[in-house]
Amino acid sequence: MDYNEVLSKALKTIGIELKEEFDKNFENKSFFGKKWPPSDNGLVKTGDLRKSLRVQTSNSSVSIISDVEYADIHNEGGKIQVTDKMKKFFWAKYKETKSEKYKALALKKVGSFIIIPERRFVGDAPEVKKIVEDVITEQLNDFISSITKN
């Protein structure tokens, strides 16, 4: 086993372990124990966002990515500007569900903002650093072991 094989195996293992940990954040409705602000569905209504997380590795890095367009705004929080199209959607949802939440959103003025609180599910944290360190240590120890046996 050479250096590139060790690095490649370490990055793949890091990706797998981080994806598992980030998946647990949805299950626990928190980011490594930091609870998400309350919401009607806590990002788990359909599971589409949770299922969208993918591991992407290169020769020297690993990333957890999502192709769901609303992933960033929920992970980081922020504000979105109300549009005519959004108002129509909210009125349709209100007619369908009779939910006061949708009525309140439908009554918002075009150009006003909806605040989306941060509900972090991926990102840097001490727990992430610990996983990376543990995997690298294990891979290096395995590599050194294989060298010294020969």
MISE-816095 format. One line per field, with one value per residue: residue number from 0; x, y, z of N, C-alpha, C, O in turn. Coordinates in steps of 0.2 Angstrom, whole numbers, plus 2048, in hexadecimal, padded with zeros to 3 digits. Example, Ala and Ser with C-alpha at 12.3 -4.5 7.8 and 13.67 -1.06 7.14 Angstrom:
<nodes>
pos 0/1
n.east 842/840
n.north 7E4/7F5
n.up 827/823
ca.east 83E/844
ca.north 7EA/7FB
ca.up 827/824
c.east 842/840
c.north 7F0/800
c.up 827/827
o.east 847/843
o.north 7EF/806
o.up 82A/828
</nodes>
This chain:
<nodes>
pos 0/1/2/3/4/5/6/7/8/9/10/11/12/13/14/15/16/17/18/19/20/21/22/23/24/25/26/27/28/29/30/31/32/33/34/35/36/37/38/39/40/41/42/43/44/45/46/47/48/49/50/51/52/53/54/55/56/57/58/59/60/61/62/63/64/65/66/67/68/69/70/71/72/73/74/75/76/77/78/79/80/81/82/83/84/85/86/87/88/89/90/91/92/93/94/95/96/97/98/99/100/101/102/103/104/105/106/107/108/109/110/111/112/113/114/115/116/117/118/119/120/121/122/123/124/125/126/127/128/129/130/131/132/133/134/135/136/137/138/139/140/141/142/143/144/145/146/147/148/149
n.east 804/803/806/7FC/7F2/7EF/7EB/7E0/7D7/7D6/7CF/7C3/7BE/7BC/7B2/7A7/7A5/7A3/797/78E/78E/788/77C/776/774/768/75F/760/75C/765/775/782/77E/77A/76B/75E/755/743/738/72B/72D/73B/745/743/738/735/741/749/754/75D/75F/766/773/784/794/7A3/7B2/7C3/7D4/7DA/7D0/7C1/7AF/79F/790/781/774/768/75F/75B/764/76F/769/762/76C/774/76C/764/75C/74E/747/736/72C/721/71D/720/716/70B/70C/70C/6FF/6F8/6FC/6F6/6E9/6E8/6EC/6E7/6EF/6F5/702/705/6FC/701/70D/709/703/70E/717/71C/72D/731/739/73C/742/74D/752/762/765/770/777/782/794/7A2/7A9/7AE/7AC/7AD/7BA/7C0/7BC/7C3/7D0/7D1/7CF/7D9/7E4/7E2/7E3/7F0/7F7/7F4/7FA/808/80A/808/814/81E/81D/822
n.north 7FA/80B/81D/824/81B/819/826/828/81D/822/82E/829/822/82C/833/82A/828/835/838/82F/834/841/83E/839/845/849/83F/842/84F/85A/862/859/858/865/86C/86E/87D/87D/876/873/867/864/863/856/851/84C/845/847/851/84B/83F/843/846/844/83C/843/840/845/845/84B/84F/84F/850/854/854/85C/85C/862/870/878/875/87C/888/883/87D/887/892/8A1/8AE/8AF/8B7/8BC/8B7/8BA/8AE/8A5/8AA/8A6/898/896/89A/890/885/888/888/87A/874/87C/881/88D/891/891/89B/8A6/8A8/8AA/8B6/8BF/8CD/8CF/8D0/8D1/8C8/8B7/8AF/8A2/897/891/880/876/869/863/866/86F/869/866/858/853/856/84D/841/841/841/835/82C/82E/82B/81E/819/81C/815/808/808/80A/7FE/7F4/7F7/7F4/7E7/7E1
n.up 800/7FC/7FE/7F8/7F7/804/808/800/804/812/80F/809/814/81E/818/817/825/82A/822/828/835/833/82E/83A/840/83A/83F/84D/84D/84F/84F/852/860/862/863/856/852/856/84A/83E/837/839/82F/82B/824/817/815/80A/80A/813/80D/802/805/800/7FE/7F8/7F1/7EE/7E8/7F3/7FC/805/804/80A/801/7FB/7EF/7F0/7EF/7F9/804/809/80E/819/820/824/827/825/81A/80F/801/7FF/7F1/7E3/7DE/7E9/7F2/7EB/7EC/7FA/7FD/7F6/7FD/809/806/804/810/81B/824/830/82F/822/81D/824/81E/811/812/813/80D/7FC/7F9/806/814/818/826/828/834/839/837/83A/832/82B/82B/832/842/853/855/848/844/84D/848/83C/840/847/83D/834/83C/83F/832/82F/839/835/828/82C/833/829/822/82B/82D/822
ca.east 800/807/804/7F6/7ED/7ED/7E7/7D9/7D3/7D4/7CA/7BC/7BB/7BA/7AC/7A2/7A4/79F/790/78A/78D/784/775/774/771/761/75C/760/75A/76A/77C/787/77B/777/764/75C/74F/73D/734/725/730/742/749/742/731/735/747/74D/75A/761/761/76A/77A/788/79B/7A7/7B9/7C8/7DA/7DC/7CB/7BA/7AA/798/78D/77A/772/762/760/75A/768/773/765/760/772/778/768/764/756/74C/742/730/72B/71A/71D/720/710/706/70E/70A/6F7/6F6/6FD/6F2/6E2/6E8/6ED/6E4/6F4/6F6/709/705/6F9/705/712/706/702/714/718/722/733/732/73D/73B/748/74E/757/767/764/776/777/789/798/7A8/7A8/7B3/7AB/7AF/7C2/7C2/7BB/7C8/7D6/7D1/7CF/7E0/7E9/7E1/7E6/7F8/7FA/7F3/800/80E/80A/809/81B/823/81C/826
ca.north 800/811/823/826/816/81B/82C/826/819/826/833/826/820/832/835/826/829/83C/838/82C/839/846/83A/838/84B/849/83B/845/856/85E/861/856/85A/86C/86B/873/881/87A/877/86E/861/864/860/84E/850/847/842/849/854/846/83A/846/847/83F/83C/844/841/847/843/84E/852/84B/855/851/859/85B/85F/865/877/87C/872/882/88D/880/87B/88D/897/8A7/8B1/8AF/8BC/8B9/8B9/8B9/8A7/8A2/8AB/8A1/891/896/89A/889/880/88A/885/873/872/880/883/894/893/893/8A1/8AC/8A8/8AC/8BD/8C3/8D1/8CE/8D3/8D0/8C2/8B1/8AD/89B/896/88C/879/873/861/862/86C/86E/869/862/851/852/856/847/83B/841/83F/82E/828/82F/828/817/817/81D/80F/802/808/808/7F7/7F1/7F8/7F1/7DF/7DF
ca.up 800/7FB/801/7F4/7F9/80B/808/7FC/809/817/80D/809/81B/821/814/81A/82C/82B/820/82D/83B/831/82E/841/842/839/844/853/84C/852/84D/858/866/863/860/851/854/854/844/83D/835/83B/829/82A/822/811/815/804/80B/816/808/7FD/806/7FC/7FF/7F2/7F3/7E9/7EA/7F9/800/805/805/80A/7FD/7F9/7E9/7F2/7EE/800/809/80C/813/81F/824/826/829/820/819/808/800/7FD/7EA/7E2/7DD/7F0/7F5/7E8/7EF/801/7FD/7F4/803/80E/804/804/817/81F/829/831/82E/81B/81D/826/819/80B/813/813/807/7F7/7FB/80D/815/81D/82A/829/839/838/83A/837/831/829/82C/837/849/856/853/841/845/851/843/837/843/848/836/832/841/83E/82B/82F/83D/830/823/82F/835/823/820/830/82C/81C
c.east 804/803/7FD/7F0/7EA/7E9/7E0/7D5/7D1/7CE/7C3/7B9/7B9/7B3/7A6/7A0/7A0/798/78C/789/788/77D/772/771/76A/75D/75B/75D/75E/770/781/784/778/770/762/756/749/73B/72F/728/737/746/748/73C/731/73C/74B/753/75F/763/766/771/77E/790/79E/7AE/7BD/7CE/7DD/7D7/7C5/7B5/7A3/794/785/778/76B/763/75F/75F/76C/76F/763/766/775/773/768/75D/754/747/73C/72F/723/719/71C/719/70A/706/70B/702/6F5/6F6/6F8/6EB/6E2/6E8/6E9/6E8/6F5/6FD/709/702/6FD/70B/70F/704/708/714/71D/728/735/736/73B/742/748/754/75C/765/76A/776/77E/78D/79E/7A6/7AD/7B2/7AD/7B7/7C4/7C1/7C1/7CF/7D7/7D2/7D7/7E5/7E8/7E4/7EE/7FB/7F9/7F9/807/80F/80B/811/81F/822/820/82D
c.north 806/817/825/822/818/821/82B/822/81E/82B/82F/824/826/834/831/827/830/83C/834/830/83E/844/83A/83F/84C/845/83E/84C/85B/85D/85F/859/861/86C/870/877/87D/87B/872/867/860/861/859/84D/84B/843/843/84C/84F/841/83D/847/841/841/83E/845/842/844/845/850/84D/851/851/856/857/85F/862/86C/87B/879/878/886/88A/87F/882/892/89D/8AA/8B0/8B4/8B9/8BC/8B8/8B1/8A3/8A4/8A7/89A/891/896/893/884/882/887/87E/871/876/882/88A/896/895/89A/8A7/8AD/8AC/8B4/8C1/8C7/8CE/8D2/8D3/8C9/8BD/8AF/8A5/89A/890/885/875/86C/85F/868/86A/86E/865/85A/84F/851/84F/841/83B/83F/838/82A/828/82B/820/815/817/817/809/802/807/801/7F3/7F1/7F4/7E9/7DD/7DF
c.up 800/7FE/7FE/7F6/800/80C/805/801/80F/815/80C/80F/81E/81E/817/821/82D/828/825/833/839/830/835/843/840/83D/84B/853/850/84E/852/85F/867/85F/85B/854/852/84D/843/83B/836/835/828/827/81C/811/80F/805/80E/811/803/7FE/803/7FE/7F8/7F4/7ED/7EB/7F0/7FE/800/807/806/807/7FD/7F3/7EA/7F2/7F5/805/80C/810/819/824/827/829/824/81F/811/807/7FD/7F6/7E9/7E1/7E4/7F3/7F2/7EB/7F6/801/7FB/7FA/808/80D/805/80B/81C/825/82A/82F/826/81A/81E/821/812/80B/813/80C/802/7F9/802/80E/819/820/82A/82E/837/83B/837/837/82F/82B/831/83E/84C/855/84C/841/848/84C/83E/83A/845/842/834/836/840/837/82B/833/838/82B/826/831/82F/821/825/830/827/81D
o.east 809/7FD/7F8/7EB/7E4/7E4/7DB/7CF/7CB/7CA/7BE/7B3/7B3/7AE/7A1/79A/79C/794/786/783/783/778/76C/76C/766/757/755/75C/75C/771/783/788/774/770/764/753/749/73B/72F/725/73A/74B/74C/73A/72E/73C/751/758/765/769/769/775/77D/791/79D/7B0/7BB/7CE/7E1/7D9/7C4/7B6/7A2/794/783/77B/768/767/761/75E/76C/771/763/766/777/775/76D/758/759/742/73C/730/720/713/718/716/706/701/707/6FF/6F0/6F2/6F6/6E7/6DD/6E5/6E8/6E6/6F6/6FE/70C/703/6FD/70C/712/704/707/712/723/727/73B/737/737/746/743/759/75A/764/769/774/780/78B/79E/7A1/7B1/7B7/7B0/7BA/7C9/7C6/7C4/7D2/7DC/7D6/7D9/7EA/7ED/7E8/7F1/800/7FE/7FC/80B/814/80F/813/824/827/822/831
o.north 807/816/826/824/817/821/82E/824/81D/82C/832/825/826/836/833/827/831/83E/837/830/840/847/83B/840/84F/847/83E/850/85F/859/864/85B/862/86B/876/874/879/881/86D/862/85A/85D/856/847/846/83D/840/84A/84F/83F/839/848/83B/846/83A/849/841/840/842/854/849/855/84C/85C/851/864/865/86F/880/87B/878/888/88D/87F/881/897/89D/8A8/8B1/8B5/8B5/8C2/8B5/8AF/89E/89F/8A4/897/88C/893/891/880/87D/884/87B/86C/873/884/88E/89C/89A/89D/8AC/8B3/8B0/8B7/8C8/8C4/8CC/8D8/8D5/8C6/8BE/8AE/8A2/89C/88C/885/871/869/859/86D/864/872/862/857/849/84D/84C/83C/836/83B/835/825/823/828/81D/80F/813/814/805/7FD/803/7FE/7EE/7ED/7F1/7E6/7D7/7DE
o.up 804/800/802/7F7/802/80F/808/802/811/819/80E/810/822/822/819/823/832/82B/826/836/83D/831/835/847/844/840/84E/859/854/849/856/863/86C/859/85C/859/84D/84B/847/83D/835/837/824/827/81D/80F/80E/802/80C/812/7FF/7FA/803/800/7F4/7F8/7E7/7EF/7F4/803/7FC/80B/803/809/7FE/7F2/7E5/7F6/7F6/80B/813/816/81E/82A/82D/82C/820/823/80D/80B/7F8/7F4/7ED/7E3/7E5/7F6/7F6/7ED/7F8/805/7FE/7FB/80C/811/807/80D/822/82B/825/82D/825/815/81B/81F/80F/806/813/807/805/7FA/804/809/81E/81C/82D/82D/833/841/832/83C/830/82B/834/840/849/854/84B/83E/846/84C/83D/837/844/842/832/833/83F/836/828/831/839/82A/823/831/82F/81E/822/832/827/819
</nodes>
